[in-house]
């Protein structure tokens, strides 16, 4: 059977990853915006990749189940790449938690049931998840192990009223959920990890760098050890390593790729951000 690589979220980072791992595989490209997915598919096909497209709402279990079934009609699922989600400036608290926290958890669970032996998954999280202080162990355990359909009823999540806090908890949950699911994926001979990017130059980041908050972004970049933003290709290179034969001993891990931004947030020139975050 054909090997299948599934990409959810047809943005710059997801595309950079799938171009590296999708050679000689059938790529299933899923996105909430079907036109966006179809445009990305055209780009990949023009570069010699074999692709198909499906609409998927990451915040809806039935939509995720449809994606799993569709991917299996194309062959054995060897790679899962989740680069979808909504940001604090794009959606209200409820939608962020529904998509980024609940939806990603369902995605990990359902693809963990069908992932092929030797397969691998990468979940794109965010440096924002590292800006929460250490959570009580009972909250860590709840985020990692609560059945998906009960996650959004956790009292400490229902108490969130701020979109940034919802996003941070969602990304912390992604990391913890990956750790838990790695134990299940391992029984099938597969690995799964998360990557937490910092400021990466994408169309959305370019909008921010030219928008009303540009001065804050530029100051943040100046205060990072790297003193520059990252590129989707740098995230793609890291994901390619994790999903290759060289990364088989890495599973359940989260890798920061943020130019040292988190280090500076906690201990360097960006500590001033703690007052606002």
LINGINOR-V115689 format. One record per pair of residues at least 12 apart in sequence whose C-alpha atoms are under 8 Angstrom apart, sorted by the first residue. I is the first residue (numbers start at 0). GAP is how many residues later the second one is. If there is no record, write none. Layout:
BEGIN
I:GAP
I:GAP
END
This chain:
BEGIN
0:74
0:75
1:23
1:24
1:72
1:73
1:74
2:21
2:22
2:23
2:72
2:73
2:74
2:75
3:18
3:21
3:22
3:23
3:24
3:67
3:70
3:71
3:72
3:73
3:74
3:75
4:13
4:16
4:17
4:20
4:21
4:22
4:23
4:72
4:73
4:74
4:75
4:76
5:21
5:22
5:23
5:24
5:65
5:71
5:73
5:74
5:75
6:20
6:21
6:22
6:23
6:73
6:74
6:75
6:76
7:21
7:22
7:23
7:48
7:73
7:74
7:75
7:76
8:20
8:21
8:22
8:23
8:28
8:73
8:74
8:75
8:76
9:19
9:20
9:21
9:26
9:27
9:30
9:73
9:74
10:72
10:73
11:190
11:191
11:220
12:70
12:189
12:219
12:220
12:222
12:223
13:67
13:68
13:69
13:222
14:25
15:216
15:217
15:219
15:220
16:64
16:216
16:218
16:219
16:220
16:222
16:223
17:63
17:218
18:25
19:216
19:217
19:220
20:58
20:219
20:222
21:27
22:26
23:25
23:26
24:24
24:25
25:23
25:24
25:25
25:26
25:48
25:49
26:22
26:23
26:24
26:25
27:23
27:24
27:25
27:26
27:43
28:12
28:22
28:23
28:24
28:25
29:23
29:24
29:25
29:26
29:37
30:23
30:24
30:25
30:26
30:53
31:23
31:24
31:25
31:26
32:22
33:19
33:20
33:21
36:16
36:17
36:18
37:15
40:12
53:13
57:26
57:27
57:41
57:42
57:45
57:46
57:49
58:36
58:39
58:40
58:41
58:43
58:44
59:39
59:43
60:42
60:45
63:42
63:43
63:46
64:45
67:42
67:43
75:39
75:40
76:37
76:38
76:39
76:42
77:37
77:38
77:39
77:40
77:41
77:42
78:36
78:40
78:41
78:42
78:164
79:31
79:40
79:41
79:42
80:40
80:41
80:42
80:43
81:22
81:40
81:41
81:42
82:40
82:41
83:16
83:40
84:14
84:15
85:13
85:14
86:80
87:75
87:76
87:78
87:79
88:74
90:72
91:71
92:67
92:68
92:69
92:70
92:73
92:74
95:67
95:70
95:71
95:74
96:55
96:69
96:70
96:73
97:54
99:67
99:70
99:71
99:74
100:68
100:69
100:70
100:72
100:73
101:46
101:47
101:49
101:50
103:70
104:43
104:69
104:72
105:42
107:69
107:70
107:73
108:72
111:69
111:72
111:73
112:72
114:70
114:73
114:75
115:72
115:73
115:74
116:71
116:72
116:73
117:71
117:72
117:73
118:70
118:71
118:72
118:124
119:70
119:71
119:72
119:122
119:123
120:70
120:71
120:72
120:122
121:70
121:71
121:72
121:73
121:117
121:120
121:121
122:51
122:55
122:69
122:70
122:71
122:72
123:70
123:71
123:72
123:73
124:46
124:49
124:50
124:69
124:70
124:71
124:72
125:45
125:69
125:70
125:71
125:72
125:130
126:69
126:70
126:71
126:129
126:130
126:131
126:135
127:39
127:40
127:43
127:70
128:38
128:39
128:40
128:41
128:42
128:43
128:67
129:38
129:42
129:132
130:37
130:131
130:134
130:146
131:36
131:37
131:40
139:33
139:36
141:12
142:30
142:33
142:34
143:29
143:32
143:33
143:35
143:36
144:32
144:35
163:113
173:20
174:19
174:78
174:79
177:14
177:15
177:16
177:74
177:75
178:14
178:72
178:73
178:74
179:72
180:71
181:69
181:70
182:69
190:52
190:57
190:59
190:60
190:61
191:59
191:60
191:61
192:49
192:57
192:58
192:59
192:60
192:61
193:58
193:59
193:60
193:61
194:44
194:59
194:60
194:61
194:62
195:58
195:59
195:60
195:61
195:62
196:38
196:59
196:60
196:61
197:31
197:32
197:58
197:59
197:60
197:61
197:63
198:30
198:31
198:59
199:29
199:30
199:31
199:32
200:28
200:29
200:30
200:31
201:29
201:30
219:41
219:50
220:40
222:38
222:41
222:45
222:46
222:47
223:35
223:36
223:37
223:40
223:45
223:46
224:34
224:35
224:36
224:39
225:33
225:34
226:32
227:31
228:29
228:30
229:28
229:29
234:22
END
